[in-house]
Amino acid sequence: MMTAVVEVEHLRKAYGSVLAVEDVSLEVEQGEIFGLLGPNGAGKTTTVECVEGLRRPDQGRIRVLGLDPARQTRELRQRIGCQLQQAALPDRIKVWEALDLFASLAPQEVHWSATLDQWGLDTKRGAAFSSLSGGEQQRLFVALALGNQPQVVFLDELTQGLDPAARRVAWDLVRAVRDRGATVVLVTHFMDEAQQLCDRVAVVHRGRVAAVDTPQGLINRHGGGVRVVFSAPAGADVGWLDRIPHVSRVARHGPRLEVTGEGPVLAHIGAGLIAHGMEPADLRVEQPTLEDVFLHITQPPAPEPI
Amino acid sequence: MRPAAFAKLTWLEMKLFLREPLAVGFTLAYPVVVMFVIAGVFENSGGAGFRGAGGAEYYVVSNIAVVTAAMSLIALPPHVASYFERGIMRRFRASSVPVAGVIAAQLAVCFAVAIVAAAVLLAVARPVYTYHVPDSLPGVILGFVVGLIGFLALGLLIAALFPTTRSAQSVGMVLFFPMYLISGAAPPLSVLPSAMRHVADFDPMNYAVRALQDPWFGFGVTATNLVVLLGIAIVSGAGAALLFRRR
């Protein structure tokens, strides 16, 4: 039996006349990596900031570890860790000074030297914050967010400004955080990141949750099926393709055939090709990705080509 | 916020202050330089125009108020504003450090540095210029502390009203120099044209200067100076608190 560590019900938040979050409800379960995926301005950060107790919602009910972020802010802050999207430290603060200060805020004793090594900042111990690269600053913020050994960690655009290698390292560290028993809420607009890391993803669009599921579940439901692509000589009879089980659509672009279908469609097409004496060398399959899901949900359908 | 954490934050803020050349320059060096130049120029003057004090003595004492004003109007506003503008305050808040805690630490640093800067000013003037010990030392200390409280509150109000670092810094500078010129710490009030002297009645720095001069030169503790400075402290402090809360 899973227990929800974050519960949000009908959250609404406006800044003046701008409605940032219209109606968001979601539940994050103990021990999962939960992704909030959406385009810029969808309301992801506002949602998370309300959950963290940094902003007061206009309407709705929020509970984090059973606490109300707006009223039990202090108790909550001891038990969560936040890496914020737009945050900074004083330019001239040194890495060790920041870790030392934030460690002193934790309810329990924290050995920050270990954190320094873990996040690859040991060589930057005495460096000023402003002299760090974007990636180093980001790693420092995550190290600070984890300083109090939080039960829930919020990471907002964690890999913003990191190079590809540093992103992989950051992903491994997020998994390590979860493996130590923390629940992770990850805000991102990178599809690959959500697909790689998240156990479940909520797609946020225009201040609402458009869909929640595992990445694979979202792909199955909203990805638009598997596409099988191969070449066939002009004049070859491919009429049989329409009768193959699970095929939903066949399209021909010159010598190239595109067959769209669901589930085990690939195996059936393969069998059909052999049975009809066709052995295309360029047969390949395009699995839908989270990106297809995202575009499907967040963009109005393109008009059908005539 | 626990006392140990607050102490650590305050110590860190102190180190950050000392790493900021503009802040250190304007609070520790600038008043000393101005004092040396102007006290040197008027060393052989003195008397009625200088409230009965010697020319050099007049400027040694008055420049303590320059420390207060430079600290509060030039060093403090951009520092506080940058914390809000750059998301430093958000970072602290998200880790259980309340905004009030950060500002309290910054004010504690300002207080400590202002005391040191005033002591440095008096110490370096000692071998060069003659000045008498204050007529009323408790009165001088009271005037210094009240002046500092009033001006630091004014500095916070600037930081609250002008949310970018650049604007807070510019406004602080723009206020500081005219305030200084008619405060009595530059030309004595006795030589100002009467119209300008009326304007000086609205110059907060004028009251900070007199809150030091009056008890030092034997005019006693003047209630007007302290009341005006405390009034500025209350109004500015309340305004700043209100504006910071809305962020």
Contacts between the chains, C-beta under 8 A, distances in Angstrom:
chain1	res1	chain2	res2	distance
A	52	B	94	6.4
A	54	B	90	6.7
A	54	B	93	6.4
A	54	B	94	6.2
A	74	B	96	6.5
A	77	B	94	7.3
A	77	B	95	6.9
A	77	B	96	4.2
A	78	B	96	6.7
A	82	B	94	4.2
A	82	B	95	7.5
A	84	B	87	6.8
A	84	B	90	5.8
A	84	B	91	6.3
A	84	B	94	5.9
A	86	B	87	4.7
A	86	B	90	7.2
A	87	B	87	4.1
A	87	B	88	7.3
A	87	B	90	5.3
A	87	B	91	4.1
A	87	B	94	7.5
A	88	B	86	4.1
A	88	B	87	4.8
A	88	B	88	5.2
A	88	B	91	6.6
A	89	B	88	6.1
A	89	B	91	6.3
A	90	B	16	5.3
A	90	B	82	7.8
A	90	B	83	7.6
A	90	B	88	6.0
A	92	B	16	5.6
A	92	B	19	4.2
A	92	B	20	7.0
A	93	B	12	7.0
A	93	B	16	6.4
A	97	B	12	5.8
A	97	B	15	7.4
A	100	B	8	7.1
A	101	B	5	7.7
A	101	B	8	5.6
A	101	B	9	6.2
A	101	B	12	5.7
A	102	B	95	5.6
A	104	B	2	7.9
A	104	B	4	6.1
A	104	B	5	4.5
A	104	B	8	4.8
A	105	B	1	7.7
A	105	B	2	8.0
A	105	B	5	5.2
A	105	B	95	5.5
A	105	B	96	5.3
A	105	B	97	6.4
A	141	B	91	7.7
A	144	B	91	7.8
A	144	B	95	6.9
A	147	B	95	7.8
A	148	B	95	7.9
